[in-house]
Amino acid sequence: MSDMSDALRLDGNAVGGVLDEVFGREMTNSPCQCAHCGAVGPIATLNAFIHAPGLVLRCPKCEEIVLRLVRMPEVFRLDARGAAYLQLVRTLER
């Protein structure tokens, strides 16, 4: 990555609050798999870029985009084409 990208890069924990708002749960420990290189790890390990109209999460191995998220006045738009999967733990009611 370029020096400018390095200066703007955060880890996936930086978007934890927004993901909680979208999914209604803590997501930074949720595993996902990069659809480009197959790397698997928690969202917290993705590289986060938040200095744009939306959020971009990139794979730390191949640097391809895994997730894009834009917050609009009344909706969120989530593009997860770069994720082979995003694992959510079920909460079972008793």
C-alpha positions as CSV (number, residue, x, y, z in Angstrom):
1,M,0.0,0.0,0.0
2,S,1.1,3.6,-0.5
3,D,2.2,5.8,2.3
4,M,-1.1,7.7,2.1
5,S,-3.0,4.5,2.5
6,D,-0.9,3.4,5.4
7,A,-1.6,6.7,7.1
8,L,-5.4,6.3,6.7
9,R,-5.5,2.6,7.6
10,L,-7.1,1.4,10.9
11,D,-8.0,-2.0,12.0
12,G,-11.5,-3.5,11.9
13,N,-12.3,-2.5,15.5
14,A,-12.6,1.1,14.2
15,V,-16.0,0.2,12.6
16,G,-17.3,-1.9,15.5
17,G,-19.9,0.7,16.4
18,V,-21.3,1.1,12.9
19,L,-21.4,-2.7,12.5
20,D,-23.3,-3.0,15.8
21,E,-25.8,-0.5,14.5
22,V,-26.3,-2.4,11.2
23,F,-26.3,-6.0,12.7
24,G,-27.6,-5.3,16.2
25,R,-24.7,-7.2,17.7
26,E,-21.0,-7.1,18.4
27,M,-19.4,-8.0,15.1
28,T,-15.6,-7.4,15.4
29,N,-15.0,-11.0,16.6
30,S,-17.2,-12.5,13.8
31,P,-15.1,-14.6,11.3
32,C,-15.2,-13.8,7.6
33,Q,-13.4,-15.2,4.6
34,C,-11.9,-13.2,1.8
35,A,-13.5,-14.2,-1.5
36,H,-10.3,-13.3,-3.3
37,C,-7.6,-15.1,-1.5
38,G,-9.4,-17.3,1.0
39,A,-7.9,-15.8,4.2
40,V,-10.1,-16.3,7.2
41,G,-10.1,-14.1,10.3
42,P,-12.3,-11.9,12.5
43,I,-13.6,-8.6,11.2
44,A,-11.3,-6.8,13.7
45,T,-8.3,-8.0,11.6
46,L,-9.5,-6.4,8.4
47,N,-7.9,-3.1,7.3
48,A,-10.5,-0.3,7.7
49,F,-10.6,2.9,5.8
50,I,-13.2,5.3,7.2
51,H,-12.2,8.7,5.6
52,A,-14.6,8.5,2.7
53,P,-18.3,8.8,2.1
54,G,-18.5,5.2,3.3
55,L,-16.4,2.5,5.0
56,V,-14.1,0.1,3.2
57,L,-12.8,-3.0,4.8
58,R,-9.9,-4.7,3.0
59,C,-8.2,-8.1,3.5
60,P,-4.9,-7.8,5.4
61,K,-3.4,-10.6,3.2
62,C,-4.3,-9.6,-0.4
63,E,-5.6,-6.0,0.2
64,E,-8.7,-6.7,-1.8
65,I,-12.0,-5.1,-0.7
66,V,-14.1,-7.5,1.5
67,L,-16.9,-5.2,2.7
68,R,-18.2,-1.7,1.8
69,L,-20.7,0.1,3.9
70,V,-22.4,3.5,3.3
71,R,-24.6,5.1,5.9
72,M,-27.4,7.1,4.3
73,P,-30.1,9.2,6.1
74,E,-32.7,6.4,6.2
75,V,-30.8,3.2,5.2
76,F,-27.4,1.4,5.2
77,R,-26.0,0.0,2.0
78,L,-23.8,-3.0,2.5
79,D,-21.7,-4.6,-0.3
80,A,-20.2,-7.8,0.9
81,R,-19.2,-9.3,-2.5
82,G,-15.6,-9.6,-1.3
83,A,-16.6,-11.9,1.5
84,A,-17.0,-15.6,0.8
85,Y,-18.9,-15.7,4.1
86,L,-19.5,-13.7,7.2
87,Q,-20.3,-15.9,10.3
88,L,-22.9,-14.8,12.8
89,V,-23.4,-16.8,16.0
90,R,-27.0,-17.6,16.7
91,T,-28.6,-16.6,20.0
92,L,-30.9,-19.4,21.0
93,E,-34.1,-18.5,22.9
94,R,-35.0,-20.7,25.8
